[in-house]
Amino acid sequence: MKEINSSEFEREVLQSDKVILDFYSSECPPCEALASKFEDLSRLYGNDVRFLKIFRQQNRELAEKLGVKSSPTLLFFNKGQEVAGRLTGGIKRSQIIRNLDSLLDGDRVKEIKSQIKPTISEFDVIILGAGPGGLTAGLYLCQSKINTVLIDIALPGGHVSTTHEVSNYPGFIEPQVGYMLSHNMSEQTKLCGTIYKVAVDVTKVDLEKKEVVIDEYETVKAKRIVIATGTTPNLTGAPGEKELKGKGISYCATCDAKYYNDKEVVVIGGGNSAVEESEYITRFVTRLTIVHQFDKLTANKQAQEKALKNPKINILFETEPRAFIREGDKIITEVENVKSKVRQKLVSDGVFIFIGMKPNIELFKDKLELDQWGYIKTDQDMRTSSKGVYAVGDVISKKYRQITTAVADGTIAAMAISKELE
Ligand SMILES: Cc1cc2nc3c(=O)[nH]c(=O)nc-3n(C[C@H](O)[C@H](O)[C@H](O)COP(=O)(O)OP(=O)(O)OC[C@H]3O[C@@H](n4cnc5c(N)ncnc54)[C@H](O)[C@@H]3O)c2cc1C
């Protein structure tokens, strides 16, 4: 592994055979999350591929010339040509391996893979999921000197990291940018000394043995497990939705509303998320049509009143989407009135879908007692039906899912575990 600068780019990258180049920055949590994976893979693939790093802030001109817009960005080169697709954001080990393998021939890949040795590490507590619930449990456990590891399939922060503004988290007079709030929570927990294994593939979870296998080769063992895996947005199931996901259909206003400046969009849903996010989206768009299956909105009163007064928002009640079709630059949302069965086509530039969530429990759902909606049942100390396994936050069976309630659950689980491990 070698650090280079712009003046060495031509020689070290373009005149070399196979290269992986990491544009990184300082004060960049995703860069920190990548660093150990990059170093580890350099030991495996280093004889075949040159592992180079370049500090983006000091080599801005080159970064701009190459179109590198975020840190970290991994670029792959073969004989001076960029190949294999760039990786950026919360980069997983498996994604890097896929790109590295594409530079090499099959036999060599097999040989390298045969050198991957399984590893085992032991902790007191494994927390699965680094949203507000998991981060708070991590903070309390760490402050009680309990050896804890936080494992997440993405970067830390959970839903808060992609929420535009949070105005109801106590302690802040002004609304907080979601990303900053989650970043601060994560840094506080990390600074305490909690170990992070983030942007990983969770291959297997054994609740009985208290073992989690990540990235297929690394087994993490503990005395207790806290499940804090949150929820994932529901899909409408209408034809075209999957195909247009990320190509005109979005589930995140904070991430995508800015791309619809002076455009028209459709929002599917009528609950809190749909109505609150619609309000935010109208900062950008000229017109927004809410498609809602019931005869009135189900969001809280305050949000409803705001939406009903917003001149940019039009609402189609008792209407459901039946298909999403791309026609040139436009998305056609075919909707049907559930009573009259009359169909119409809504032409827009994009569609946002906010129709509720489902709990992330795929890897362990058969081992736990769940409620009728598939959320994990817990007692008042956040204990699940499986001995030594706790669950906190949005993934548990409860009435109100907010940052404050997830944080409270995390606190309770951590305090109960500290008592048990005394
Ligand atoms: C659009 C939107 C806006 C919102 N606005 C507000 C608001 O203004 N105020 C408020 O209080 N609440 C708000 N909420 C609700 C709030 O974000 C959630 O209640 C809160 O984030 C729940 O925290 P959590 O830790 O339980 O789960 P999450 O925040 O969902 O975090 C779960 C974490 O687990 C990880 N994970 C998932 N599966 C696995 C796995 N198998 N293994 C390991 N890790 C896994 C995920 O990557 C994620 O990082 C909003 C939610 C949404 C969707």
The ligand as an SDF file (V2000), in Angstrom:
LIG
                    3D

 53 58  0  0  0  0  0  0  0  0999 V2000
  -38.3080    9.7760    6.3470 C   0  0  0  0  0  0  0  0  0  0  0  0
  -38.2840    9.6620    7.8400 C   0  0  0  0  0  0  0  0  0  0  0  0
  -38.2900   10.7900    8.6360 C   0  0  0  0  0  0  0  0  0  0  0  0
  -38.2710   10.6950   10.0430 C   0  0  0  0  0  0  0  0  0  0  0  0
  -38.2750   11.8290   10.7980 N   0  0  0  0  0  0  0  0  0  0  0  0
  -38.2210   11.7360   12.1530 C   0  0  0  0  0  0  0  0  0  0  0  0
  -38.1810   12.8980   12.9650 C   0  0  0  0  0  0  0  0  0  0  0  0
  -38.2110   14.0260   12.4580 O   0  0  0  0  0  0  0  0  0  0  0  0
  -38.1170   12.7380   14.3050 N   0  0  0  0  0  0  0  0  0  0  0  0
  -38.1120   11.5050   14.9130 C   0  0  0  0  0  0  0  0  0  0  0  0
  -38.0220   11.4260   16.1350 O   0  0  0  0  0  0  0  0  0  0  0  0
  -38.1370   10.3830   14.1550 N   0  0  0  0  0  0  0  0  0  0  0  0
  -38.1950   10.4670   12.8140 C   0  0  0  0  0  0  0  0  0  0  0  0
  -38.2240    9.3250   12.0540 N   0  0  0  0  0  0  0  0  0  0  0  0
  -38.2070    8.0170   12.7520 C   0  0  0  0  0  0  0  0  0  0  0  0
  -36.7920    7.6960   13.2340 C   0  0  0  0  0  0  0  0  0  0  0  0
  -35.8740    7.9190   12.1690 O   0  0  0  0  0  0  0  0  0  0  0  0
  -36.7210    6.2640   13.7010 C   0  0  0  0  0  0  0  0  0  0  0  0
  -37.6950    6.0670   14.7000 O   0  0  0  0  0  0  0  0  0  0  0  0
  -35.3580    5.9250   14.2720 C   0  0  0  0  0  0  0  0  0  0  0  0
  -34.3390    6.1510   13.3180 O   0  0  0  0  0  0  0  0  0  0  0  0
  -35.3050    4.4730   14.7200 C   0  0  0  0  0  0  0  0  0  0  0  0
  -34.0290    4.1540   15.1350 O   0  0  0  0  0  0  0  0  0  0  0  0
  -33.4890    2.6430   15.1180 P   0  0  0  0  0  0  0  0  0  0  0  0
  -32.1260    2.7040   15.6730 O   0  0  0  0  0  0  0  0  0  0  0  0
  -34.4790    1.7600   15.7280 O   0  0  0  0  0  0  0  0  0  0  0  0
  -33.4950    2.1990   13.5880 O   0  0  0  0  0  0  0  0  0  0  0  0
  -32.8840    2.8150   12.2610 P   0  0  0  0  0  0  0  0  0  0  0  0
  -32.6850    4.2620   12.3530 O   0  0  0  0  0  0  0  0  0  0  0  0
  -33.7470    2.2810   11.1720 O   0  0  0  0  0  0  0  0  0  0  0  0
  -31.4470    2.0980   12.1660 O   0  0  0  0  0  0  0  0  0  0  0  0
  -31.3350    0.7140   11.9500 C   0  0  0  0  0  0  0  0  0  0  0  0
  -29.9170    0.3790   11.5190 C   0  0  0  0  0  0  0  0  0  0  0  0
  -29.7920   -1.0350   11.3930 O   0  0  0  0  0  0  0  0  0  0  0  0
  -29.0840   -1.3570   10.2180 C   0  0  0  0  0  0  0  0  0  0  0  0
  -29.4390   -2.7200    9.8080 N   0  0  0  0  0  0  0  0  0  0  0  0
  -30.5240   -3.1550    9.1360 C   0  0  0  0  0  0  0  0  0  0  0  0
  -30.4870   -4.4930    8.9690 N   0  0  0  0  0  0  0  0  0  0  0  0
  -29.3470   -4.9210    9.5540 C   0  0  0  0  0  0  0  0  0  0  0  0
  -28.7450   -6.2020    9.7450 C   0  0  0  0  0  0  0  0  0  0  0  0
  -29.3050   -7.3200    9.2890 N   0  0  0  0  0  0  0  0  0  0  0  0
  -27.5680   -6.2690   10.3980 N   0  0  0  0  0  0  0  0  0  0  0  0
  -26.9730   -5.1460   10.8700 C   0  0  0  0  0  0  0  0  0  0  0  0
  -27.5000   -3.9030   10.7310 N   0  0  0  0  0  0  0  0  0  0  0  0
  -28.6660   -3.8010   10.0900 C   0  0  0  0  0  0  0  0  0  0  0  0
  -29.4760   -0.2880    9.2320 C   0  0  0  0  0  0  0  0  0  0  0  0
  -28.4880   -0.1420    8.2200 O   0  0  0  0  0  0  0  0  0  0  0  0
  -29.5660    0.9550   10.1440 C   0  0  0  0  0  0  0  0  0  0  0  0
  -28.3390    1.6450   10.2220 O   0  0  0  0  0  0  0  0  0  0  0  0
  -38.2460    9.4160   10.6600 C   0  0  0  0  0  0  0  0  0  0  0  0
  -38.2030    8.2660    9.8570 C   0  0  0  0  0  0  0  0  0  0  0  0
  -38.2290    8.3750    8.4690 C   0  0  0  0  0  0  0  0  0  0  0  0
  -38.1790    7.1450    7.6260 C   0  0  0  0  0  0  0  0  0  0  0  0
  1  2  1  0
  2  3  1  0
  2 52  2  0
  3  4  2  0
  4  5  1  0
  4 50  1  0
  5  6  2  0
  6  7  1  0
  6 13  1  0
  7  8  2  0
  7  9  1  0
  9 10  1  0
 10 11  2  0
 10 12  1  0
 12 13  2  0
 13 14  1  0
 14 15  1  0
 14 50  1  0
 15 16  1  0
 16 17  1  0
 16 18  1  0
 18 19  1  0
 18 20  1  0
 20 21  1  0
 20 22  1  0
 22 23  1  0
 23 24  1  0
 24 25  2  0
 24 26  1  0
 24 27  1  0
 27 28  1  0
 28 29  2  0
 28 30  1  0
 28 31  1  0
 31 32  1  0
 32 33  1  0
 33 34  1  0
 33 48  1  0
 34 35  1  0
 35 36  1  0
 35 46  1  0
 36 37  1  0
 36 45  1  0
 37 38  2  0
 38 39  1  0
 39 40  1  0
 39 45  2  0
 40 41  1  0
 40 42  2  0
 42 43  1  0
 43 44  2  0
 44 45  1  0
 46 47  1  0
 46 48  1  0
 48 49  1  0
 50 51  2  0
 51 52  1  0
 52 53  1  0
M  END
$$$$
